[in-house]
Amino acid sequence: MPEQFNNLKLTRMAGGMEYLLWLNLIGKSRTTGWKWRKPGPNGEPPRVVCCRIDNTLYITQKEIDRFWAQAEAGKFEVD
């Protein structure tokens, strides 16, 4: 556990992480990750915005924080 904590602390200091790693950490599939990056059916913005560097997707810490703030506010709840 200490090694994982240190890695996550370093990731926060770096400002983000690979998108697929983040999905793995929160227990979501690549398919879900793909859906989250697409705009909603009624023109809603995507749930997450990633950046591509050298053909690898990354998610910034700011975007992760925004995602969790929206989740806590109930934006992603299904009726």
C-alpha positions in Angstrom: 0.0 0.0 0.0 2.7 2.6 0.8 4.1 2.2 -2.8 0.6 2.7 -4.3 0.1 5.8 -2.1 3.4 7.2 -3.2 2.6 6.6 -6.8 -0.7 8.4 -6.5 0.9 11.3 -4.6 3.5 11.6 -7.4 0.7 11.5 -10.0 -1.1 14.4 -8.3 2.2 16.3 -8.2 2.6 15.6 -12.0 -0.8 17.1 -12.7 -2.5 14.0 -14.1 -2.1 10.4 -15.4 -2.8 8.2 -18.3 -6.5 8.0 -18.9 -6.6 4.2 -19.1 -4.7 4.0 -15.7 -7.3 6.3 -14.1 -10.2 4.2 -15.5 -8.5 1.1 -14.1 -8.1 2.8 -10.7 -11.9 3.6 -10.5 -13.0 0.2 -11.8 -14.3 1.3 -15.2 -13.8 -0.3 -18.6 -12.2 1.1 -21.7 -15.7 1.1 -23.3 -17.1 3.2 -20.5 -14.1 5.5 -20.9 -14.8 5.9 -24.6 -18.4 6.7 -23.9 -17.5 9.3 -21.3 -15.3 11.2 -23.8 -18.2 11.5 -26.3 -20.8 14.3 -26.3 -24.2 13.4 -24.9 -27.2 12.8 -27.2 -28.8 16.2 -26.5 -25.6 18.2 -27.0 -24.4 17.8 -23.5 -20.6 18.1 -23.0 -18.6 14.9 -22.5 -18.2 13.7 -18.9 -14.5 14.0 -19.1 -12.1 15.8 -21.4 -8.7 14.2 -22.1 -5.7 15.4 -23.9 -3.6 13.4 -26.3 0.2 13.4 -26.1 2.2 11.2 -28.4 -1.0 9.3 -29.3 -1.7 8.5 -25.6 -4.7 9.8 -23.7 -4.1 11.7 -20.5 -6.5 13.1 -17.9 -5.4 16.1 -15.9 -5.8 16.3 -12.1 -8.0 19.3 -12.6 -10.3 17.3 -14.9 -10.4 14.4 -12.3 -11.4 16.9 -9.6 -14.1 18.4 -11.8 -15.5 14.9 -12.6 -15.7 13.9 -8.9 -17.3 17.3 -8.0 -20.0 16.7 -10.6 -20.5 13.1 -9.5 -20.9 14.2 -5.8 -23.4 16.8 -7.0 -25.5 14.0 -8.5 -25.1 15.1 -12.1 -24.5 11.5 -13.3 -27.4 9.8 -11.4 -29.8 7.7 -13.4 -33.5 8.1 -12.7 
